[in-house]
């Protein structure tokens, strides 16, 4: 149950982030001469933050899971 909640929260977080930035992303792509570089920069720039969020959620889930077992 907790794992499903964490997964739903992750999906919701990513959807909100990308939905809110979609218009800005499209503007930056069309404003720049090289659209591929603009797209890659905008998407890959945030990956370290997402990895940190996922690591924290997994760590929290593991701690809660261990506490519930004992």
Residue frames relative to the residue before (quaternion, step in Angstrom):
aa qw qx qy qz dx dy dz
X 1.0000 0.0000 0.0000 0.0000 0.00 0.00 0.00
X 0.6774 0.4842 -0.2919 0.4707 3.57 0.91 -0.93
X 0.6336 0.5312 -0.3299 0.4556 3.57 1.00 -0.79
X 0.6383 0.5148 -0.3256 0.4707 3.59 0.99 -0.79
X 0.6411 0.5214 -0.3214 0.4625 3.58 1.00 -0.80
X 0.6514 0.5094 -0.3124 0.4676 3.57 0.96 -0.86
X 0.6538 0.5084 -0.3127 0.4650 3.58 0.94 -0.85
X 0.6511 0.5070 -0.3158 0.4683 3.59 0.94 -0.85
X 0.6535 0.5074 -0.3148 0.4652 3.59 0.95 -0.83
X 0.6386 0.5217 -0.3266 0.4619 3.59 0.99 -0.78
X 0.6608 0.4998 -0.3068 0.4685 3.57 0.89 -0.93
X 0.6560 0.5106 -0.3074 0.4632 3.58 0.93 -0.89
X 0.6472 0.5239 -0.3171 0.4540 3.60 0.95 -0.89
X 0.6881 0.4707 -0.2885 0.4709 3.59 0.85 -0.96
X 0.6376 0.5270 -0.3353 0.4510 3.59 0.97 -0.80
X 0.6602 0.5022 -0.3135 0.4622 3.60 0.89 -0.89
X 0.6703 0.5152 -0.3102 0.4347 3.56 0.87 -0.95
X 0.7312 0.4192 -0.2535 0.4748 3.58 0.79 -0.96
X 0.6146 0.5389 -0.3563 0.4525 3.60 1.06 -0.62
X 0.6704 0.4974 -0.2960 0.4643 3.58 0.94 -0.88
X 0.7522 0.3993 -0.2202 0.4757 3.58 1.02 -0.73
X 0.4113 0.7481 -0.4545 0.2540 3.58 1.27 -0.05
X 0.6752 0.4858 -0.3050 0.4638 3.60 0.86 -0.91
X 0.6528 0.5061 -0.3085 0.4718 3.55 0.95 -0.87
X 0.6379 0.5278 -0.3221 0.4592 3.58 0.99 -0.81
X 0.6693 0.4934 -0.3090 0.4617 3.58 0.87 -0.89
X 0.6351 0.5250 -0.3341 0.4576 3.60 0.98 -0.78
X 0.6828 0.4868 -0.2991 0.4553 3.56 0.88 -0.93
X 0.6193 0.5386 -0.3519 0.4500 3.60 1.06 -0.67
X 0.7297 0.4284 -0.2562 0.4673 3.58 0.83 -0.93
X 0.6244 0.5360 -0.3493 0.4481 3.60 1.15 -0.47
X 0.7046 0.4508 -0.2662 0.4791 3.59 1.04 -0.69
X 0.5588 -0.6255 0.4336 0.3293 3.52 -1.14 0.69
X 0.7678 0.2808 -0.1596 0.5533 3.57 0.95 -0.84
X 0.2662 -0.8160 0.4945 0.1370 3.59 -0.07 1.31
X 0.6276 0.5527 -0.3475 0.4241 3.62 0.98 -0.73
X 0.6650 0.4886 -0.3098 0.4723 3.58 0.93 -0.86
X 0.6366 0.5279 -0.3316 0.4540 3.58 0.98 -0.80
X 0.6651 0.5049 -0.3034 0.4590 3.58 0.90 -0.91
X 0.6695 0.4964 -0.3035 0.4617 3.58 0.87 -0.94
X 0.6560 0.5141 -0.3232 0.4482 3.58 0.91 -0.87
X 0.6820 0.4971 -0.2966 0.4470 3.58 0.87 -0.96
X 0.7156 0.4479 -0.2696 0.4632 3.61 0.93 -0.80
X 0.7505 0.4206 -0.2303 0.4548 3.57 0.81 -0.98
X 0.5053 0.6605 -0.4212 0.3619 3.58 1.21 -0.32
X 0.7492 0.4207 -0.2137 0.4649 3.60 1.00 -0.80
X 0.4324 0.7394 -0.4494 0.2538 3.62 1.17 -0.17
X 0.6421 0.5120 -0.3630 0.4402 3.68 0.84 -0.71
X 0.6361 0.5178 -0.3320 0.4659 3.60 1.02 -0.74
X 0.6576 0.5026 -0.3167 0.4633 3.59 0.95 -0.82
X 0.6297 0.5292 -0.3358 0.4591 3.57 1.01 -0.80
X 0.6482 0.5154 -0.3162 0.4629 3.58 0.99 -0.82
X 0.6443 0.5166 -0.3201 0.4642 3.59 0.95 -0.85
X 0.6724 0.4896 -0.3010 0.4664 3.58 0.88 -0.92
X 0.6354 0.5226 -0.3339 0.4601 3.60 0.98 -0.83
X 0.6611 0.5068 -0.3075 0.4598 3.59 0.95 -0.86
X 0.6644 0.4994 -0.3106 0.4612 3.58 0.95 -0.83
X 0.6502 0.5002 -0.3194 0.4744 3.58 0.97 -0.80
X 0.6375 0.5233 -0.3229 0.4642 3.57 0.98 -0.83
X 0.6541 0.5051 -0.3067 0.4723 3.58 0.96 -0.89
X 0.6461 0.5190 -0.3198 0.4593 3.59 0.95 -0.88
X 0.6561 0.5110 -0.3148 0.4574 3.59 0.94 -0.86
X 0.6499 0.5135 -0.3199 0.4599 3.60 0.96 -0.82
X 0.6693 0.4881 -0.2965 0.4752 3.58 0.91 -0.92
X 0.6411 0.5342 -0.3176 0.4502 3.57 0.98 -0.87
X 0.6561 0.4976 -0.3076 0.4767 3.59 0.97 -0.85
X 0.6569 0.5116 -0.3143 0.4560 3.59 0.96 -0.83
X 0.6700 0.5006 -0.3022 0.4573 3.58 1.01 -0.76
X 0.6231 0.5468 -0.3423 0.4422 3.58 1.14 -0.57
X 0.7444 0.3620 -0.2118 0.5196 3.58 1.06 -0.69
